[in-house]
Amino acid sequence: MKRKIDLGLLILRVGLSAMMLTHGISKFTDFVGGDTAIAGDPIGLGTFISSILVLIAEFIAPILIIIGLKTRLMAIPVIIAMGVAVFIAHAGDPIGDKEMAILYLVGFTSIALMGAGRYSLDRK
């Protein structure tokens, strides 16, 4: 049976990024609506800068990952954001409360390591 690695990467990219966008779109609309503190300040950069970084990770990067543009590079902000969520913002929480962030962290780390595959703008 022929392996379908490129199809698997497409499904992984689109599925994870679409789910991440469900978080990013609401934060984007809140931010555009005037709420410039959509994220807390877990690493001491201030709520405005933290909010911009979260928008990059949860709104801009997933859109670019879906189309497969600079996929490996765009996975990095998501990995950092989910790392902060897991290891800083929810460090003391039970595993069930940070399970989704862990899944995103693992999935986007996989995307960063494997790339976009043939069905993308990054195709080689």
Backbone atoms as SQL, in Angstrom:
CREATE TABLE atoms (id INTEGER PRIMARY KEY, chain TEXT, resi INTEGER, resn TEXT, atom TEXT, x REAL, y REAL, z REAL);
INSERT INTO atoms VALUES
  (1, 'A', 1, 'MET', 'N', 0.849, -1.181, 0.000),
  (2, 'A', 1, 'MET', 'CA', 0.000, 0.000, 0.000),
  (3, 'A', 1, 'MET', 'C', 0.893, 1.242, 0.000),
  (4, 'A', 2, 'LYS', 'N', 0.577, 2.176, -0.865),
  (5, 'A', 2, 'LYS', 'CA', 1.369, 3.395, -0.976),
  (6, 'A', 2, 'LYS', 'C', 1.063, 4.334, 0.196),
  (7, 'A', 3, 'ARG', 'N', 2.119, 4.880, 0.771),
  (8, 'A', 3, 'ARG', 'CA', 1.943, 5.782, 1.911),
  (9, 'A', 3, 'ARG', 'C', 1.453, 7.140, 1.431),
  (10, 'A', 4, 'LYS', 'N', 0.599, 7.741, 2.200),
  (11, 'A', 4, 'LYS', 'CA', 0.003, 9.035, 1.861),
  (12, 'A', 4, 'LYS', 'C', 0.465, 10.110, 2.858),
  (13, 'A', 5, 'ILE', 'N', 1.775, 10.288, 2.944),
  (14, 'A', 5, 'ILE', 'CA', 2.338, 11.222, 3.913),
  (15, 'A', 5, 'ILE', 'C', 1.881, 12.657, 3.627),
  (16, 'A', 6, 'ASP', 'N', 1.904, 13.048, 2.362),
  (17, 'A', 6, 'ASP', 'CA', 1.512, 14.426, 2.033),
  (18, 'A', 6, 'ASP', 'C', 0.051, 14.695, 2.360),
  (19, 'A', 7, 'LEU', 'N', -0.813, 13.732, 2.135),
  (20, 'A', 7, 'LEU', 'CA', -2.221, 13.880, 2.483),
  (21, 'A', 7, 'LEU', 'C', -2.382, 13.961, 4.003),
  (22, 'A', 8, 'GLY', 'N', -1.630, 13.136, 4.728),
  (23, 'A', 8, 'GLY', 'CA', -1.655, 13.186, 6.193),
  (24, 'A', 8, 'GLY', 'C', -1.193, 14.530, 6.734),
  (25, 'A', 9, 'LEU', 'N', -0.142, 15.089, 6.131),
  (26, 'A', 9, 'LEU', 'CA', 0.330, 16.413, 6.558),
  (27, 'A', 9, 'LEU', 'C', -0.705, 17.491, 6.273),
  (28, 'A', 10, 'LEU', 'N', -1.379, 17.389, 5.139),
  (29, 'A', 10, 'LEU', 'CA', -2.438, 18.347, 4.813),
  (30, 'A', 10, 'LEU', 'C', -3.554, 18.284, 5.851),
  (31, 'A', 11, 'ILE', 'N', -3.991, 17.080, 6.173),
  (32, 'A', 11, 'ILE', 'CA', -5.066, 16.921, 7.160),
  (33, 'A', 11, 'ILE', 'C', -4.633, 17.445, 8.524),
  (34, 'A', 12, 'LEU', 'N', -3.403, 17.138, 8.927),
  (35, 'A', 12, 'LEU', 'CA', -2.874, 17.627, 10.203),
  (36, 'A', 12, 'LEU', 'C', -2.818, 19.149, 10.231),
  (37, 'A', 13, 'ARG', 'N', -2.258, 19.739, 9.169),
  (38, 'A', 13, 'ARG', 'CA', -2.132, 21.199, 9.080),
  (39, 'A', 13, 'ARG', 'C', -3.485, 21.889, 9.132),
  (40, 'A', 14, 'VAL', 'N', -4.382, 21.463, 8.271),
  (41, 'A', 14, 'VAL', 'CA', -5.680, 22.126, 8.161),
  (42, 'A', 14, 'VAL', 'C', -6.523, 21.885, 9.413),
  (43, 'A', 15, 'GLY', 'N', -6.534, 20.649, 9.898),
  (44, 'A', 15, 'GLY', 'CA', -7.339, 20.338, 11.078),
  (45, 'A', 15, 'GLY', 'C', -6.907, 21.094, 12.317),
  (46, 'A', 16, 'LEU', 'N', -5.618, 21.027, 12.635),
  (47, 'A', 16, 'LEU', 'CA', -5.125, 21.729, 13.823),
  (48, 'A', 16, 'LEU', 'C', -5.271, 23.238, 13.698),
  (49, 'A', 17, 'SER', 'N', -4.944, 23.761, 12.528),
  (50, 'A', 17, 'SER', 'CA', -5.005, 25.212, 12.341),
  (51, 'A', 17, 'SER', 'C', -6.436, 25.723, 12.369),
  (52, 'A', 18, 'ALA', 'N', -7.367, 24.969, 11.799),
  (53, 'A', 18, 'ALA', 'CA', -8.773, 25.365, 11.841),
  (54, 'A', 18, 'ALA', 'C', -9.284, 25.387, 13.277),
  (55, 'A', 19, 'MET', 'N', -8.885, 24.397, 14.058),
  (56, 'A', 19, 'MET', 'CA', -9.294, 24.382, 15.466),
  (57, 'A', 19, 'MET', 'C', -8.650, 25.530, 16.244),
  (58, 'A', 20, 'MET', 'N', -7.390, 25.839, 15.941),
  (59, 'A', 20, 'MET', 'CA', -6.736, 26.966, 16.604),
  (60, 'A', 20, 'MET', 'C', -7.434, 28.274, 16.235),
  (61, 'A', 21, 'LEU', 'N', -7.883, 28.372, 14.997),
  (62, 'A', 21, 'LEU', 'CA', -8.582, 29.585, 14.560),
  (63, 'A', 21, 'LEU', 'C', -9.877, 29.824, 15.333),
  (64, 'A', 22, 'THR', 'N', -10.498, 28.774, 15.856),
  (65, 'A', 22, 'THR', 'CA', -11.709, 28.989, 16.652),
  (66, 'A', 22, 'THR', 'C', -11.402, 29.819, 17.898),
  (67, 'A', 23, 'HIS', 'N', -10.179, 29.734, 18.373),
  (68, 'A', 23, 'HIS', 'CA', -9.750, 30.564, 19.505),
  (69, 'A', 23, 'HIS', 'C', -9.284, 31.932, 19.019),
  (70, 'A', 24, 'GLY', 'N', -8.557, 31.944, 17.914),
  (71, 'A', 24, 'GLY', 'CA', -7.969, 33.179, 17.409),
  (72, 'A', 24, 'GLY', 'C', -8.974, 34.164, 16.844),
  (73, 'A', 25, 'ILE', 'N', -10.000, 33.686, 16.167),
  (74, 'A', 25, 'ILE', 'CA', -10.980, 34.594, 15.556),
  (75, 'A', 25, 'ILE', 'C', -11.701, 35.401, 16.617),
  (76, 'A', 26, 'SER', 'N', -12.125, 34.757, 17.692),
  (77, 'A', 26, 'SER', 'CA', -12.828, 35.506, 18.742),
  (78, 'A', 26, 'SER', 'C', -11.899, 36.518, 19.410),
  (79, 'A', 27, 'LYS', 'N', -10.644, 36.151, 19.590),
  (80, 'A', 27, 'LYS', 'CA', -9.690, 37.108, 20.174),
  (81, 'A', 27, 'LYS', 'C', -9.421, 38.259, 19.208),
  (82, 'A', 28, 'PHE', 'N', -9.347, 37.952, 17.918),
  (83, 'A', 28, 'PHE', 'CA', -9.141, 39.002, 16.915),
  (84, 'A', 28, 'PHE', 'C', -10.308, 39.981, 16.904),
  (85, 'A', 29, 'THR', 'N', -11.539, 39.479, 16.924),
  (86, 'A', 29, 'THR', 'CA', -12.693, 40.383, 16.906),
  (87, 'A', 29, 'THR', 'C', -12.763, 41.218, 18.191),
  (88, 'A', 30, 'ASP', 'N', -12.416, 40.623, 19.317),
  (89, 'A', 30, 'ASP', 'CA', -12.366, 41.395, 20.568),
  (90, 'A', 30, 'ASP', 'C', -11.301, 42.487, 20.481),
  (91, 'A', 31, 'PHE', 'N', -10.141, 42.142, 19.943),
  (92, 'A', 31, 'PHE', 'CA', -9.037, 43.100, 19.829),
  (93, 'A', 31, 'PHE', 'C', -9.415, 44.251, 18.898),
  (94, 'A', 32, 'VAL', 'N', -9.977, 43.931, 17.741),
  (95, 'A', 32, 'VAL', 'CA', -10.401, 44.958, 16.788),
  (96, 'A', 32, 'VAL', 'C', -11.520, 45.811, 17.393),
  (97, 'A', 33, 'GLY', 'N', -12.325, 45.197, 18.256),
  (98, 'A', 33, 'GLY', 'CA', -13.407, 45.918, 18.924),
  (99, 'A', 33, 'GLY', 'C', -12.950, 46.808, 20.061),
  (100, 'A', 34, 'GLY', 'N', -11.664, 46.826, 20.341),
  (101, 'A', 34, 'GLY', 'CA', -11.144, 47.741, 21.353),
  (102, 'A', 34, 'GLY', 'C', -10.569, 47.097, 22.597),
  (103, 'A', 35, 'ASP', 'N', -10.737, 45.799, 22.763),
  (104, 'A', 35, 'ASP', 'CA', -10.184, 45.103, 23.928),
  (105, 'A', 35, 'ASP', 'C', -8.742, 44.725, 23.624),
  (106, 'A', 36, 'THR', 'N', -7.809, 45.579, 24.011),
  (107, 'A', 36, 'THR', 'CA', -6.398, 45.333, 23.697),
  (108, 'A', 36, 'THR', 'C', -5.708, 44.466, 24.752),
  (109, 'A', 37, 'ALA', 'N', -6.480, 43.938, 25.685),
  (110, 'A', 37, 'ALA', 'CA', -5.928, 43.057, 26.709),
  (111, 'A', 37, 'ALA', 'C', -6.614, 41.700, 26.628),
  (112, 'A', 38, 'ILE', 'N', -6.568, 41.066, 25.447),
  (113, 'A', 38, 'ILE', 'CA', -7.249, 39.781, 25.252),
  (114, 'A', 38, 'ILE', 'C', -6.484, 38.621, 25.875),
  (115, 'A', 39, 'ALA', 'N', -5.250, 38.857, 26.213),
  (116, 'A', 39, 'ALA', 'CA', -4.425, 37.820, 26.853),
  (117, 'A', 39, 'ALA', 'C', -3.914, 38.390, 28.171),
  (118, 'A', 40, 'GLY', 'N', -3.626, 37.520, 29.089),
  (119, 'A', 40, 'GLY', 'CA', -3.021, 37.968, 30.343),
  (120, 'A', 40, 'GLY', 'C', -1.583, 38.399, 30.096),
  (121, 'A', 41, 'ASP', 'N', -0.815, 38.422, 31.146),
  (122, 'A', 41, 'ASP', 'CA', 0.588, 38.800, 31.034),
  (123, 'A', 41, 'ASP', 'C', 1.449, 37.738, 31.715),
  (124, 'A', 42, 'PRO', 'N', 1.463, 36.512, 31.166),
  (125, 'A', 42, 'PRO', 'CA', 2.134, 35.415, 31.865),
  (126, 'A', 42, 'PRO', 'C', 3.652, 35.501, 31.902),
  (127, 'A', 43, 'ILE', 'N', 4.263, 36.240, 30.968),
  (128, 'A', 43, 'ILE', 'CA', 5.729, 36.297, 30.964),
  (129, 'A', 43, 'ILE', 'C', 6.264, 37.713, 31.155),
  (130, 'A', 44, 'GLY', 'N', 5.409, 38.628, 31.597),
  (131, 'A', 44, 'GLY', 'CA', 5.852, 39.954, 31.985),
  (132, 'A', 44, 'GLY', 'C', 6.125, 40.934, 30.858),
  (133, 'A', 45, 'LEU', 'N', 5.498, 40.774, 29.707),
  (134, 'A', 45, 'LEU', 'CA', 5.701, 41.707, 28.591),
  (135, 'A', 45, 'LEU', 'C', 4.644, 42.807, 28.537),
  (136, 'A', 46, 'GLY', 'N', 3.640, 42.701, 29.361),
  (137, 'A', 46, 'GLY', 'CA', 2.515, 43.629, 29.321),
  (138, 'A', 46, 'GLY', 'C', 1.370, 43.004, 28.542),
  (139, 'A', 47, 'THR', 'N', 0.159, 43.414, 28.862),
  (140, 'A', 47, 'THR', 'CA', -0.999, 42.777, 28.230),
  (141, 'A', 47, 'THR', 'C', -1.123, 43.122, 26.749),
  (142, 'A', 48, 'PHE', 'N', -0.735, 44.325, 26.334),
  (143, 'A', 48, 'PHE', 'CA', -0.850, 44.684, 24.916),
  (144, 'A', 48, 'PHE', 'C', 0.096, 43.848, 24.059),
  (145, 'A', 49, 'ILE', 'N', 1.359, 43.782, 24.439),
  (146, 'A', 49, 'ILE', 'CA', 2.327, 42.993, 23.668),
  (147, 'A', 49, 'ILE', 'C', 1.965, 41.510, 23.726),
  (148, 'A', 50, 'SER', 'N', 1.564, 41.023, 24.882),
  (149, 'A', 50, 'SER', 'CA', 1.135, 39.632, 24.990),
  (150, 'A', 50, 'SER', 'C', -0.051, 39.348, 24.077),
  (151, 'A', 51, 'SER', 'N', -0.973, 40.304, 23.992),
  (152, 'A', 51, 'SER', 'CA', -2.138, 40.138, 23.118),
  (153, 'A', 51, 'SER', 'C', -1.738, 40.087, 21.653),
  (154, 'A', 52, 'ILE', 'N', -0.801, 40.926, 21.246),
  (155, 'A', 52, 'ILE', 'CA', -0.310, 40.904, 19.858),
  (156, 'A', 52, 'ILE', 'C', 0.336, 39.554, 19.560),
  (157, 'A', 53, 'LEU', 'N', 1.151, 39.061, 20.475),
  (158, 'A', 53, 'LEU', 'CA', 1.817, 37.768, 20.277),
  (159, 'A', 53, 'LEU', 'C', 0.811, 36.626, 20.211),
  (160, 'A', 54, 'VAL', 'N', -0.222, 36.676, 21.034),
  (161, 'A', 54, 'VAL', 'CA', -1.267, 35.655, 20.999),
  (162, 'A', 54, 'VAL', 'C', -2.032, 35.728, 19.676),
  (163, 'A', 55, 'LEU', 'N', -2.301, 36.927, 19.173),
  (164, 'A', 55, 'LEU', 'CA', -2.971, 37.058, 17.875),
  (165, 'A', 55, 'LEU', 'C', -2.132, 36.476, 16.748),
  (166, 'A', 56, 'ILE', 'N', -0.845, 36.695, 16.797),
  (167, 'A', 56, 'ILE', 'CA', 0.042, 36.100, 15.786),
  (168, 'A', 56, 'ILE', 'C', -0.036, 34.580, 15.867),
  (169, 'A', 57, 'ALA', 'N', 0.015, 34.050, 17.093),
  (170, 'A', 57, 'ALA', 'CA', 0.037, 32.601, 17.287),
  (171, 'A', 57, 'ALA', 'C', -1.303, 31.931, 17.002),
  (172, 'A', 58, 'GLU', 'N', -2.405, 32.584, 17.335),
  (173, 'A', 58, 'GLU', 'CA', -3.709, 31.922, 17.242),
  (174, 'A', 58, 'GLU', 'C', -4.549, 32.370, 16.057),
  (175, 'A', 59, 'PHE', 'N', -4.131, 33.425, 15.351),
  (176, 'A', 59, 'PHE', 'CA', -4.927, 33.911, 14.223),
  (177, 'A', 59, 'PHE', 'C', -4.119, 33.965, 12.925),
  (178, 'A', 60, 'ILE', 'N', -3.004, 34.672, 12.931),
  (179, 'A', 60, 'ILE', 'CA', -2.226, 34.847, 11.697),
  (180, 'A', 60, 'ILE', 'C', -1.503, 33.560, 11.302),
  (181, 'A', 61, 'ALA', 'N', -0.760, 32.969, 12.239),
  (182, 'A', 61, 'ALA', 'CA', 0.012, 31.761, 11.928),
  (183, 'A', 61, 'ALA', 'C', -0.871, 30.607, 11.439),
  (184, 'A', 62, 'PRO', 'N', -2.005, 30.329, 12.083),
  (185, 'A', 62, 'PRO', 'CA', -2.833, 29.233, 11.577),
  (186, 'A', 62, 'PRO', 'C', -3.349, 29.447, 10.143),
  (187, 'A', 63, 'ILE', 'N', -3.647, 30.686, 9.788),
  (188, 'A', 63, 'ILE', 'CA', -4.093, 30.958, 8.416),
  (189, 'A', 63, 'ILE', 'C', -2.974, 30.617, 7.435),
  (190, 'A', 64, 'LEU', 'N', -1.768, 31.041, 7.739),
  (191, 'A', 64, 'LEU', 'CA', -0.643, 30.755, 6.856),
  (192, 'A', 64, 'LEU', 'C', -0.302, 29.261, 6.835),
  (193, 'A', 65, 'ILE', 'N', -0.472, 28.584, 7.952),
  (194, 'A', 65, 'ILE', 'CA', -0.221, 27.141, 7.999),
  (195, 'A', 65, 'ILE', 'C', -1.261, 26.394, 7.160),
  (196, 'A', 66, 'ILE', 'N', -2.501, 26.823, 7.197),
  (197, 'A', 66, 'ILE', 'CA', -3.545, 26.176, 6.389),
  (198, 'A', 66, 'ILE', 'C', -3.180, 26.213, 4.914),
  (199, 'A', 67, 'ILE', 'N', -2.737, 27.366, 4.435),
  (200, 'A', 67, 'ILE', 'CA', -2.391, 27.455, 3.013),
  (201, 'A', 67, 'ILE', 'C', -0.992, 26.916, 2.732),
  (202, 'A', 68, 'GLY', 'N', -0.245, 26.656, 3.778),
  (203, 'A', 68, 'GLY', 'CA', 1.086, 26.076, 3.613),
  (204, 'A', 68, 'GLY', 'C', 2.129, 27.084, 3.199),
  (205, 'A', 69, 'LEU', 'N', 2.072, 28.277, 3.752),
  (206, 'A', 69, 'LEU', 'CA', 3.048, 29.323, 3.448),
  (207, 'A', 69, 'LEU', 'C', 3.932, 29.549, 4.672),
  (208, 'A', 70, 'LYS', 'N', 5.234, 29.315, 4.496),
  (209, 'A', 70, 'LYS', 'CA', 6.200, 29.442, 5.607),
  (210, 'A', 70, 'LYS', 'C', 5.744, 28.600, 6.794),
  (211, 'A', 71, 'THR', 'N', 5.327, 27.394, 6.505),
  (212, 'A', 71, 'THR', 'CA', 4.683, 26.531, 7.490),
  (213, 'A', 71, 'THR', 'C', 5.551, 26.275, 8.719),
  (214, 'A', 72, 'ARG', 'N', 6.774, 25.857, 8.506),
  (215, 'A', 72, 'ARG', 'CA', 7.644, 25.555, 9.657),
  (216, 'A', 72, 'ARG', 'C', 7.890, 26.787, 10.507),
  (217, 'A', 73, 'LEU', 'N', 8.132, 27.910, 9.872),
  (218, 'A', 73, 'LEU', 'CA', 8.353, 29.156, 10.597),
  (219, 'A', 73, 'LEU', 'C', 7.096, 29.593, 11.353),
  (220, 'A', 74, 'MET', 'N', 5.937, 29.460, 10.729),
  (221, 'A', 74, 'MET', 'CA', 4.684, 29.882, 11.356),
  (222, 'A', 74, 'MET', 'C', 4.253, 28.965, 12.493),
  (223, 'A', 75, 'ALA', 'N', 4.772, 27.745, 12.517),
  (224, 'A', 75, 'ALA', 'CA', 4.447, 26.849, 13.632),
  (225, 'A', 75, 'ALA', 'C', 5.147, 27.295, 14.916),
  (226, 'A', 76, 'ILE', 'N', 6.244, 28.020, 14.796),
  (227, 'A', 76, 'ILE', 'CA', 7.021, 28.421, 15.978),
  (228, 'A', 76, 'ILE', 'C', 6.229, 29.313, 16.941),
  (229, 'A', 77, 'PRO', 'N', 5.539, 30.373, 16.474),
  (230, 'A', 77, 'PRO', 'CA', 4.765, 31.173, 17.434),
  (231, 'A', 77, 'PRO', 'C', 3.683, 30.366, 18.154),
  (232, 'A', 78, 'VAL', 'N', 3.072, 29.420, 17.454),
  (233, 'A', 78, 'VAL', 'CA', 2.046, 28.591, 18.081),
  (234, 'A', 78, 'VAL', 'C', 2.684, 27.694, 19.140),
  (235, 'A', 79, 'ILE', 'N', 3.827, 27.116, 18.816),
  (236, 'A', 79, 'ILE', 'CA', 4.543, 26.270, 19.774),
  (237, 'A', 79, 'ILE', 'C', 4.907, 27.068, 21.023),
  (238, 'A', 80, 'ILE', 'N', 5.412, 28.273, 20.833),
  (239, 'A', 80, 'ILE', 'CA', 5.780, 29.115, 21.981),
  (240, 'A', 80, 'ILE', 'C', 4.553, 29.456, 22.817),
  (241, 'A', 81, 'ALA', 'N', 3.470, 29.859, 22.152),
  (242, 'A', 81, 'ALA', 'CA', 2.246, 30.221, 22.876),
  (243, 'A', 81, 'ALA', 'C', 1.695, 29.036, 23.664),
  (244, 'A', 82, 'MET', 'N', 1.696, 27.866, 23.051),
  (245, 'A', 82, 'MET', 'CA', 1.179, 26.690, 23.753),
  (246, 'A', 82, 'MET', 'C', 2.141, 26.234, 24.852),
  (247, 'A', 83, 'GLY', 'N', 3.436, 26.425, 24.647),
  (248, 'A', 83, 'GLY', 'CA', 4.404, 26.142, 25.707),
  (249, 'A', 83, 'GLY', 'C', 4.183, 27.043, 26.910),
  (250, 'A', 84, 'VAL', 'N', 3.934, 28.327, 26.657),
  (251, 'A', 84, 'VAL', 'CA', 3.636, 29.264, 27.745),
  (252, 'A', 84, 'VAL', 'C', 2.339, 28.858, 28.442),
  (253, 'A', 85, 'ALA', 'N', 1.340, 28.476, 27.656),
  (254, 'A', 85, 'ALA', 'CA', 0.064, 28.053, 28.255),
  (255, 'A', 85, 'ALA', 'C', 0.248, 26.836, 29.156),
  (256, 'A', 86, 'VAL', 'N', 0.982, 25.838, 28.670),
  (257, 'A', 86, 'VAL', 'CA', 1.148, 24.591, 29.417),
  (258, 'A', 86, 'VAL', 'C', 2.052, 24.767, 30.628),
  (259, 'A', 87, 'PHE', 'N', 3.226, 25.383, 30.409),
  (260, 'A', 87, 'PHE', 'CA', 4.251, 25.382, 31.443),
  (261, 'A', 87, 'PHE', 'C', 4.272, 26.616, 32.341),
  (262, 'A', 88, 'ILE', 'N', 3.544, 27.675, 31.962),
  (263, 'A', 88, 'ILE', 'CA', 3.528, 28.876, 32.795),
  (264, 'A', 88, 'ILE', 'C', 2.108, 29.207, 33.243),
  (265, 'A', 89, 'ALA', 'N', 1.224, 29.506, 32.280),
  (266, 'A', 89, 'ALA', 'CA', -0.128, 29.953, 32.634),
  (267, 'A', 89, 'ALA', 'C', -0.920, 28.877, 33.372),
  (268, 'A', 90, 'HIS', 'N', -0.762, 27.620, 32.982),
  (269, 'A', 90, 'HIS', 'CA', -1.513, 26.529, 33.609),
  (270, 'A', 90, 'HIS', 'C', -0.594, 25.537, 34.316),
  (271, 'A', 91, 'ALA', 'N', 0.548, 26.004, 34.757),
  (272, 'A', 91, 'ALA', 'CA', 1.551, 25.112, 35.350),
  (273, 'A', 91, 'ALA', 'C', 1.009, 24.310, 36.524),
  (274, 'A', 92, 'GLY', 'N', 0.232, 24.927, 37.382),
  (275, 'A', 92, 'GLY', 'CA', -0.272, 24.243, 38.566),
  (276, 'A', 92, 'GLY', 'C', -1.609, 23.555, 38.369),
  (277, 'A', 93, 'ASP', 'N', -2.174, 23.650, 37.182),
  (278, 'A', 93, 'ASP', 'CA', -3.482, 23.066, 36.918),
  (279, 'A', 93, 'ASP', 'C', -3.372, 21.563, 36.675),
  (280, 'A', 94, 'PRO', 'N', -4.451, 20.839, 36.914),
  (281, 'A', 94, 'PRO', 'CA', -4.439, 19.407, 36.586),
  (282, 'A', 94, 'PRO', 'C', -4.315, 19.202, 35.076),
  (283, 'A', 95, 'ILE', 'N', -3.875, 18.034, 34.688),
  (284, 'A', 95, 'ILE', 'CA', -3.608, 17.734, 33.277),
  (285, 'A', 95, 'ILE', 'C', -4.844, 17.947, 32.404),
  (286, 'A', 96, 'GLY', 'N', -6.016, 17.668, 32.928),
  (287, 'A', 96, 'GLY', 'CA', -7.248, 17.834, 32.158),
  (288, 'A', 96, 'GLY', 'C', -7.509, 19.271, 31.756),
  (289, 'A', 97, 'ASP', 'N', -7.051, 20.220, 32.572),
  (290, 'A', 97, 'ASP', 'CA', -7.265, 21.641, 32.275),
  (291, 'A', 97, 'ASP', 'C', -6.311, 22.172, 31.215),
  (292, 'A', 98, 'LYS', 'N', -5.209, 21.477, 31.007),
  (293, 'A', 98, 'LYS', 'CA', -4.251, 21.939, 30.005),
  (294, 'A', 98, 'LYS', 'C', -4.087, 20.953, 28.852),
  (295, 'A', 99, 'GLU', 'N', -4.982, 19.984, 28.792),
  (296, 'A', 99, 'GLU', 'CA', -4.906, 18.940, 27.784),
  (297, 'A', 99, 'GLU', 'C', -4.940, 19.506, 26.359),
  (298, 'A', 100, 'MET', 'N', -5.830, 20.458, 26.084),
  (299, 'A', 100, 'MET', 'CA', -5.938, 21.006, 24.742),
  (300, 'A', 100, 'MET', 'C', -4.650, 21.728, 24.340),
  (301, 'A', 101, 'ALA', 'N', -4.076, 22.497, 25.252),
  (302, 'A', 101, 'ALA', 'CA', -2.821, 23.185, 24.956),
  (303, 'A', 101, 'ALA', 'C', -1.697, 22.187, 24.689),
  (304, 'A', 102, 'ILE', 'N', -1.685, 21.080, 25.415),
  (305, 'A', 102, 'ILE', 'CA', -0.673, 20.046, 25.188),
  (306, 'A', 102, 'ILE', 'C', -0.855, 19.429, 23.801),
  (307, 'A', 103, 'LEU', 'N', -2.086, 19.139, 23.431),
  (308, 'A', 103, 'LEU', 'CA', -2.353, 18.567, 22.107),
  (309, 'A', 103, 'LEU', 'C', -1.913, 19.515, 21.000),
  (310, 'A', 104, 'TYR', 'N', -2.220, 20.804, 21.143),
  (311, 'A', 104, 'TYR', 'CA', -1.761, 21.784, 20.150),
  (312, 'A', 104, 'TYR', 'C', -0.233, 21.846, 20.115),
  (313, 'A', 105, 'LEU', 'N', 0.388, 21.822, 21.278),
  (314, 'A', 105, 'LEU', 'CA', 1.849, 21.862, 21.356),
  (315, 'A', 105, 'LEU', 'C', 2.460, 20.675, 20.613),
  (316, 'A', 106, 'VAL', 'N', 1.950, 19.491, 20.849),
  (317, 'A', 106, 'VAL', 'CA', 2.464, 18.293, 20.178),
  (318, 'A', 106, 'VAL', 'C', 2.198, 18.358, 18.672),
  (319, 'A', 107, 'GLY', 'N', 0.991, 18.736, 18.289),
  (320, 'A', 107, 'GLY', 'CA', 0.636, 18.780, 16.875),
  (321, 'A', 107, 'GLY', 'C', 1.428, 19.798, 16.086),
  (322, 'A', 108, 'PHE', 'N', 1.553, 21.005, 16.606),
  (323, 'A', 108, 'PHE', 'CA', 2.291, 22.035, 15.877),
  (324, 'A', 108, 'PHE', 'C', 3.798, 21.788, 15.911),
  (325, 'A', 109, 'THR', 'N', 4.282, 21.097, 16.940),
  (326, 'A', 109, 'THR', 'CA', 5.684, 20.691, 16.940),
  (327, 'A', 109, 'THR', 'C', 5.919, 19.676, 15.821),
  (328, 'A', 110, 'SER', 'N', 4.979, 18.774, 15.626),
  (329, 'A', 110, 'SER', 'CA', 5.074, 17.816, 14.528),
  (330, 'A', 110, 'SER', 'C', 5.086, 18.520, 13.181),
  (331, 'A', 111, 'ILE', 'N', 4.237, 19.511, 13.023),
  (332, 'A', 111, 'ILE', 'CA', 4.199, 20.284, 11.772),
  (333, 'A', 111, 'ILE', 'C', 5.529, 21.000, 11.553),
  (334, 'A', 112, 'ALA', 'N', 6.074, 21.589, 12.609),
  (335, 'A', 112, 'ALA', 'CA', 7.355, 22.292, 12.478),
  (336, 'A', 112, 'ALA', 'C', 8.469, 21.339, 12.061),
  (337, 'A', 113, 'LEU', 'N', 8.444, 20.129, 12.561),
  (338, 'A', 113, 'LEU', 'CA', 9.488, 19.157, 12.229),
  (339, 'A', 113, 'LEU', 'C', 9.315, 18.570, 10.831),
  (340, 'A', 114, 'MET', 'N', 8.079, 18.322, 10.409),
  (341, 'A', 114, 'MET', 'CA', 7.835, 17.643, 9.133),
  (342, 'A', 114, 'MET', 'C', 7.622, 18.584, 7.955),
  (343, 'A', 115, 'GLY', 'N', 7.195, 19.813, 8.218),
  (344, 'A', 115, 'GLY', 'CA', 6.909, 20.736, 7.131),
  (345, 'A', 115, 'GLY', 'C', 5.499, 20.564, 6.601),
  (346, 'A', 116, 'ALA', 'N', 5.227, 21.238, 5.499),
  (347, 'A', 116, 'ALA', 'CA', 3.868, 21.312, 4.972),
  (348, 'A', 116, 'ALA', 'C', 3.493, 20.155, 4.065),
  (349, 'A', 117, 'GLY', 'N', 4.451, 19.544, 3.440),
  (350, 'A', 117, 'GLY', 'CA', 4.149, 18.499, 2.475),
  (351, 'A', 117, 'GLY', 'C', 3.891, 19.074, 1.087),
  (352, 'A', 118, 'ARG', 'N', 3.527, 18.196, 0.172),
  (353, 'A', 118, 'ARG', 'CA', 3.374, 18.564, -1.235),
  (354, 'A', 118, 'ARG', 'C', 2.167, 19.480, -1.479),
  (355, 'A', 119, 'TYR', 'N', 1.111, 19.314, -0.705),
  (356, 'A', 119, 'TYR', 'CA', -0.118, 20.082, -0.934),
  (357, 'A', 119, 'TYR', 'C', -0.078, 21.392, -0.152),
  (358, 'A', 120, 'SER', 'N', 0.794, 22.290, -0.594),
  (359, 'A', 120, 'SER', 'CA', 0.981, 23.566, 0.085),
  (360, 'A', 120, 'SER', 'C', 1.686, 24.549, -0.833),
  (361, 'A', 121, 'LEU', 'N', 1.725, 25.791, -0.420),
  (362, 'A', 121, 'LEU', 'CA', 2.494, 26.777, -1.166),
  (363, 'A', 121, 'LEU', 'C', 3.993, 26.602, -0.960),
  (364, 'A', 122, 'ASP', 'N', 4.368, 25.902, 0.109),
  (365, 'A', 122, 'ASP', 'CA', 5.783, 25.629, 0.396),
  (366, 'A', 122, 'ASP', 'C', 6.309, 24.409, -0.338),
  (367, 'A', 123, 'ARG', 'N', 5.483, 23.706, -1.067),
  (368, 'A', 123, 'ARG', 'CA', 5.856, 22.406, -1.662),
  (369, 'A', 123, 'ARG', 'C', 7.197, 22.473, -2.384),
  (370, 'A', 124, 'LYS', 'N', 7.886, 21.353, -2.324),
  (371, 'A', 124, 'LYS', 'CA', 9.199, 21.272, -2.961),
  (372, 'A', 124, 'LYS', 'C', 9.206, 20.181, -3.991);
